[in-house]
Amino acid sequence: MIPLSTMMRPDKLDDFKGQSHFMYEGSLFYNSIKNKTFGSAIFFGPSGTGKTTLARIIANEMDSDFYELNASTSGIKELKEILDKAKLKFFGLQKEHTYLYVDEFHRWNKLQQDSLLKALEDGSVKFIGSTTENPYFAINNAILSRVGHIYEFFRLSADEIKTILKNALSDCEKGLGNLKLRYDDNALIAMAEMSGGDARVALDTLSFIGKNLSEGQEISLKIVKEAMQRKTFFYDKSEDKYNLLSALQKSIRGSDPDAAVHYLARLIEGGADIQMIGRRLMVIASEDIGMAYPSAISIVTACVQAATMIGFPEARINLAQAVILMASCPKSNSCINALESALSDLRRKETGDVPLHLKCSHYSGAEKRGIGINYKYPHEFGGYVTQQYLPDNLYKENVRYYIPTENGSEAAFKKFLEGLKKIDERNNKG
């Protein structure tokens, strides 16, 4: 039986879901396909994000011969047969390109990858390789230089997957429309979010559920929990994920590592993905820790990246490290306060233009306009010199946005800035 995820692959470019950062109507990527000028490319990203589907759609749009290989099961023999046929077609009467798609391209060794070089150079083959590995490490530089275009595929959003699931439930030709299944909308949301951005996982889970429901039974949260072997409690109104994220942030802000780890555990157990948790942790690192421990953002980002690479269940350890670190270190919200104050001034008052001595003066005629004159280069004065940086209106008001605290590392920054202020006061009096 053909899996639902295979049956529901879109055949047309406009039916493709996801990757809107490069694939949208009017984009260069989209236009190159519609104009039949698409060349060779590398697609890289997680499974179930549309790499193979998009490659097949491109081949259909190009009206060209299309060959598909999987690098884990194919070798040079199969490749050579395809390249020979492509050469005859390109240099013969037809003078047409052949599209070759190689899935899991990173699995080929250097010799196998280099077998493509001549065909890429003479133009007989247009090549699309897909990989879950970073191509800058997993693919030979010689191939990368000849391919030119590298597109990163991101995990699909929950909304995109939910749309795909709904399409499958209503499609009578390729999907489950003939089953006329009833479903709880929250159950689809849960399935979409717990699929980890992988449309294949979501569709095949839906297929398993749909074909094994009892008569009259609807797709519910309980059914989704059973099918995915995951708890779904925070998808219930009594345990909303946003409440848990809020509680996590407030516990970290309140320096309670025990409570913070508790809410992290509830998020993980409820099915929150790494991206959802990671985004919030990186915001907290700047919003609530900030200058009190400036290294927090670097460490937290590294923990989130490590968690993304490793995946659950081990990823929970990386996330726990980030949470405990932030809950246990000094706090400061001076960064967000400074930015909000500056934004408020921009919206409600006339701040004035950039001072002339700070404007770019690296062009002929700047000096005649008075631009760049009298700018003092701080490094020529030992690292600091008294000078106006704010626009005139704000400078006259003696505006201050950044108010450092005495917490953690920020106390040292505060002392440094206060020392500079004393230098300014002495110079202005002099």
Secondary structure, 3 states (H helix, E strand, C coil): CCCHHHHCCCCCHHHCCCCCCCCCCCCHHHHHHHCCCCCCEEEECCCCCCHHHHHHHHHHHHCCEEEEEECCCCCHHHHHHHHHHHHHHHHCCCCCCEEEEEECHHHCCHHHHHCCHHHHHHCCEEEEEEECCCHHHHCCHHHHHHHCEEEECCCCCHHHHHHHHHHHHHCCCCCCHHHCCCECHHHHHHHHHHCCCCHHHHHHHHHHHHCCCCCCCCECHHHHHHHHCCCCHHHCHHHCHHHHHHHHHHHHHCCCHHHHHHHHHHHHHHCCCHHHHHHHHHHHHHHHHHHHCCCHHHHHHHHHHHHHHHCCCCHHHHHHHHHHHHHHCCCCCHHHHHHHHHHHHHHHCCCCCCCHHHCCCCCCCCHHHCCCCCCCCHHHHCCCCCCCCCCHHHHHCCCCCCCCCCCCCHHHHHHHHHHHHHHHHHHHHC
